[in-house]
Amino acid sequence: MSEKHVLIIGGGIAGVAMGIFLKKQGISCSVYEGYPIKKDAGAAFGIFPNGMNVLESLGLKQEVLKNSWSIKVYETINMYGTVMSTFTLVDEENHYYPMQYIARSKLMNILLETAQNEGVCIHYGKKLINLHQDETSVTAYFEDGTQETGTELVGADGIHSKTRQNIFNQCSMFYAGYSIIQGIVSSQDLCGKNYESFASYVKGNNIMGIARCHSGDIENYHWVCSVYSDRKISSKELEQKTTEELKIELLKLFKDWSEPIPSMIENSRQIHARSRFEFKPLESWSKNRVVLIGDALHGISPDTGQGVSLALEDAMYLSKLMSEHDYKDAYHYFEFDRKARVQNIRKMAEMENPMLLGFDIFKNPTNVAASTISAILERKETVNE
């Protein structure tokens, strides 16, 4: 196989973005997603300035701004509703908003429409089970009995990556000590409160975050809570529970907390719950013709708020390197240029208020991570050439 053709495993944000960038570089590619149809997993998240810069390079900034909300203030509030601290996140002099908050489904729809316009082929119902590499190609084997062969393969299949398991079978997942439960609600479910900020309600280890994720008034707020437990909550008692069953448990947990938290939980149409798993940093980011990106690669803690933005960076930078070099050099430079940056952001999760540090990274030019992303993003003007 002489002509370059890249197989992308995973049809989430990292995988679809990778497909778009490769197509813009004139590189043939196909995306393979394990779910049988497009699935709106997850609820909402923040996109930091580094992620917005990547989306701007694709001409998607304005569409994202229309479907998201600018977070200007971070508030810490106790369970009784008293504001304990307030951090302003806006650079008034430059009118600079550090983070856009958006529903995952909104961003996915924007990326999928762009992928369709670019001619990116996305195959659903393709759950990876095995890989085989030789001197000239890599073949992916899927659960449905089919197989596909390409010259390179990019694993963009998330935190529980089957690609990573295939090439680094010694990398094991471990329970991170908490579960994440989240949902989307509308303005009328917030008892008259209007959060322009990211509001973080706190009592001990229990945290309930609320943020607006759209400028409209229907399903325009996202809430997320972390539930800590030394022993992992069983799937039967968490992931497999219905929304109504989860509501009962959450209302017990937050029964003494001030409004709007009880009403917000009660009025959620759908609640997503999952135990958080992590893995230790990988010594190598690739093996032969296979490379990892996004959560499959670094699995950054959600506390940093950087997961989506780093995944978008990965897709942009790796695609550019693959257009300039053979796969060996492209993978080498990808790891060499980005490893220190990812390690710095990973360390944020161990600090107090990691998300606030994430904001500060892009406001403070003396920060090491800021200079690293500047070096990477200065290349973005060539992406659309």
N, C-alpha and C positions, 0 to 999 in steps of 0.2 A: 504494500500500500504506500504509494509515493505522495499523493495529494493529501495535504493536512485536513483532517476531519476530527473535531473534538467532541467527545461524548461528555455531557454534563449530567451528573447524577443528582437529582433534587430539583424540584420545580417551585421552590420558595423564592424569597427575595434575592438571596445570593445567586442561585442558579439561573433565574430568569435574567437578572442584571448581567451575569456573565455571558449569557447567550446574546444579549443585545450588544454588549461591547465587542464581542468577537465578530458579530455580523458587521458592525461598523468598521472593523479592521479588515473586512473582506475575508474572514476565516470561516470556513464551513463548520457548522456545529448542530447538534441536536440535544434537546433536554428530555430527561426521562424522570418522571415523577411517580412515586410509589402509590399514591392515592388514585382510585379509579376515576375521580373527577376533581375539578378544582375545589379545594377545601379551604374554608375560611377559618383556619385554626388560629388560636390566639385572639387577643382583643385589641390592644393599642400599645403604642410605645413612642418614645421621643426620638427625633432625628437631630443630631448635633450639627454644628456648622460644617464639619468635615463631610458628613453625609449629604448635606444640602449642596455642597460644592460639587459632589459627584453627580447628583441629580440635575444640577444646573448644566453640567457638561453634556447631558443628554437632552437638554431643552425642556426639562420637566419641572423646573422650579416653580413656575407660576401655577401649574396644575396642582402641585403638592400644597402650595400656599392656600389655594382655594378650598382644599379639602382637609385642612388641618387647623391648628390653633397655636399662636405664638405664646410660649410660656415666658412671662416677664418677671415673675416673683416666685420664690420658694418659701413656703411657710411651714413652721413646725407648730402643731396644735395638740394640746392634751385631750384626754378622753372626754373632758367636760366642755370642750369647745373654746377654751381660752388659748389665744395665740401666744406662744412662748417665744418665738423668734421669727424674724423676717429677713430674707436675703433678696436684694434687688439683683436681677440677672441681666439688666439692660445696660448697655454702654450708651448713655444719653447723648454723648458727643457725636457718636457715629450712627445713632439710631439702629443699633445692632441687637437683634433678638437671638439669643444663644440656642434655642431649641424649638423645633416644631413638633407638636404632639399630634399623632394621626392614628386612626384605626387601621389595623393591619389589612383589612379587606380593601380599604380605599387605596393604600399604596400598591397592593398586589394588582388591583384592577388597572391602575395607571401603568404599571410595568407590563402587564399582560397585553394591554392595548398597544403599547409601544413595540413589544416583541412581535405581535402579529403584523404590525406595519413594516417591521424590519425583515419579516420572513423567517423568524425563528420558529422552528418546528418543535412543539412540546407534546410528548407522548405521555398519556396518563395510564395508570394501572401497570406500571413497570417497576416492580419492587425488586431491587438488586439482591442477589443471593451469593454471587461469586464473581471473581475477576481472574483473567489469565493474561499475562504479558509475555511477549517474545521480543526478538530484536527489532521488529518493524511495526508492531501494533499492540493494541490492548483490546481485549474482548470482555464485554459485560454480559453476564448471564442473569436472566430475570426469572421470577417465580412462575410466570405464566408459560415457561418453556421456551421463550424466544431468546435470541442473543443478538448483540450489535457489536461491530468492530470499528475502531477508530485509531488514529495515530497517537492521540493523547486522551486522557480522561481526567476530568475535574470533579472531585467529590464535594458537592455543595448540599449534602443531605442531612444537615443539622447536627444537634448535640449528640444524638444516638446514631451517628453515621455508620452505615453498613460498609461504606467505602473505607473508612478509617479502620474498622474491624478487620477488613480483608488485608490491608497492607501493613498494619501495625497490630497484630493479634495479641501482643503483650500489653497493649494500652487498655486498662480496665476502668470502668465507670465506678464512682462511689457516691453514696448519698451525701448531700451537702448539709443536712441538718434542718432543712425546712421545706415547706410546700408553698406553692404560689397559687392563689385563687384570685380570679379576676372576672370582671363583667363590664358590660356597656349599659348605660342608662340614659334617660332624657332629662332635660332641664326640670320638667314638672315633678320628677322623682326626688328632687333635692330640697324640698320644703322651703322654697323661696330663696335658697342660697344661690349665689352666682359666683363661681370660682373662676377668677381670671388667672389665678396662680396654680402652681402645683402645691396642693395642701396635703401635708403629711401628718395624720393623726397618730399619736404615739402613746403607748402605755407599756412600759417595760420592753419586752421583745416583740410585743404585738404592734404591728404597724398597718395602717390603712391609708393608702395614697389615693387622692382624687385629682383628676386633671381633665380639663376640657380638651376634646380631640377634634372638634368640628365647629365651624361658625354658625351652623344651623341650630335648630332647637329639638330635633329628633335624634335619639341615640347619639348625643353629642358629648357625653361624659364617660370617662373610663375610671374604674376603680380597681385597685389591686391590693391584696393583703398578703403578708408573709406569716405563715403559721409554723412556729419552731417546735420540733420534737426530736429528742435524741434517737428514738426508734422510728424508722420510716413508717408512715401511715400506709396501711395495705391498700392495694389498688381497689379492692372491694369497698373499702371505706372512704375512698377519695375519687379517683378517676372514673370509677364505674358508677358512682352515684348520680342520680338525676339532679337537675337544677333545683327542683322542689326539695329534695332530700338535703342538698347542700345548704339551701336557705335555712332550714331548721337548725343545722349545726352552727352556721354562722351567726344566726340570731341569738343563739345561746352564748356564743363567744363574745359578741359585742352588745349584749343586752343592756348594759349600764352605760354605754357610750352615748354621747349627745347626738341629736339629729344633725345632719341628715343621714347618718350612717345606718340606723335600723331601717328607715324607709327606703333608702337606696338599695339595700340588700333585698328587701321584701319585693321591690318593684322590678328587679332585674329579670329580663326575659330569658337570658341564657347565662350560665356561669361556667367558666372553664377552670378546672383544677388539675394540678399535676405536682408530683414530687420533683424537687430539683436535684439533678445529678450533675456531676462534674468529672473532669479527668485532669491528670497532671499535665503540665506543658510538654508538648512533644519535642523530642530532640531533633527530629527532622520533619520537614513539612511535606515531603514527597518521597516516592519510591519508584525509581525507574520512570515509567511514562505516566504515573498517577500523582496528582497533587491535590491538596485539600484547601478549601477556602471557607470563610464564614464560621458559623458555630461548629462545623465539623472539624475545623482547624484549631480554633482557640477557645471556644466555649466560654466567652467572657461572662462574668457574673452580671445578671440583670441589674444589680445595685449600681453599676457604673453608668448604665444607660447607653453604653457604647456599642452593643452588639450589632444593631442594624447598620450603624454608620461604618463600623469596621468591615462588615461584609460588603458594603457598597465600595469601599476603598479597595478591598481585595480584588473585586471583579474588574474595576477600572484599571488598576495597576498591572495585574497579571495579564490581562488581555493585551495591553500595550507591549509588555515584554515578549509575549508569544508572537506578536507581529514583527518583532525586531530580531529575535534570536531563535535558535533551535530549542527544543524543549528542555534540554539539560541546562543551558545557560539561563533560560527564562525562569526555571524553577529555582536555580541557584540565586539569581539576583532578587527574586521575589522574597525568598527567605532572608537573605543577607540584608536587604534594604528595610525590611519591615519587622524583623524579629524583636529588636530592642523596643520599638514603639509598642508592640502588643504586650510585651513584658511589663512596660511602664504602666499601661492601662490596667493590666491584670492586677498590679499591686494596689491600685486604687480601691479595689473591693475590700482590702484589709484595713482601710483607714476609716476614720469617722467621717460621715457625710460624703461617701464616695461620689454621689451624683453631683454634689456641689463642686467637688474637685474637678469633675468632668467638665463643668461649665468653665471653671477657672483656667483649665488647660488652654482654651481657645481665646481667653481674654488676656493672658499673661504671656507676652512674647519671649520671656526669658525661660519659660518652662521647656524642658528637653523635648517633651512630646510635641509641643507646638512647632519647633523647628523641624522635627522629623516629617510631620505632615506637610509643612510648607514645601520641603524638598520634593515630596511625592506629587503634590497637587500642581506644582508649577508645570508639570508635563501635560496637564489636562487639555490645553488648548490644541494639542495635536490629535486628540481622540476622534474628533469629527472630520478630520481631513480625509 
